[in-house]
């Protein structure tokens, strides 16, 4: 099929991939589907829909536009083990963008997300022990290594999330060059940012029907006193960002530093939990020189 994407934002989850997606679709000549997370190559139920369904996501693209998509499930090993095999079968030479966030900060953000979705019930320290995906998705070397073996280093652009925050225009230009875009690039600073507090609202069965439905909103405002609505809403809100205990942080830092040593060997620089947020994509000289 001709209408398949050539570039992919593959992760990491909770690392500003939505912001990057929002910026890329603003550039004339770049097309990404309205469905931000197709998860086609990762999720069995989506892959079973077939290439015709997947290709239809790009039907609105104009001739000559670059096609891309963003699915963070593509770097969620071991949860989705068939992703890379499927990509190899269908996409000849993909360009892969992987955003790196401090592994513990990313873990905390994922915990908030899964808590709000009702997937995690316990506090964050217990969750680290009981939900291995919180750690697995921050193991960037383990997530990247099979992509390197499958497609080579030249197919992958690692980007630090801190760079997206600190020098967004420069990073967007680098990403656009990497995917083969030769048009003018502009970071749209006026795009709305996600509401962090809204992400801490816990979902429950029929949440969208009861809470998000416009008719139900009107009924609640008319019939239910605001004080009672506020009291009920507070039952489902994570009021403060969760904080890991010192013991859990120490344990995670020891584990992730071992993992980051491997990542540093891949990227050509020394990476630890302590120096992670001070690093920049400019520090990946060896990686970029070999691409």
Secondary structure, DSSP 4 states (H G I P E B T S, - for coil): --S--SEEEEE-TTSSHHHHHHHHTTSTTEEE-SSS---TTT-HHHHTT-HHHHHHTTTTPPTTPEEEEE-GGGG-TTTSTTHHHHHHHH-SS-EEEEEE--HHHHHHHHHHHHHHTTS--S-HHHHHHH-THHHHTT-HHHHHHHHHHHH-GGGEEEEEHHHHHHSHHHHHHHHHHHTT--S-----TTSPPP-TGGGGBPP-TTHIIIII-HHHHHHHHHHS-HHHHHHHHHHTB--S-----HHHHHHHHHHHHHHHHHHHHHHTS---TTTGGG--GGG-HHHHHT-
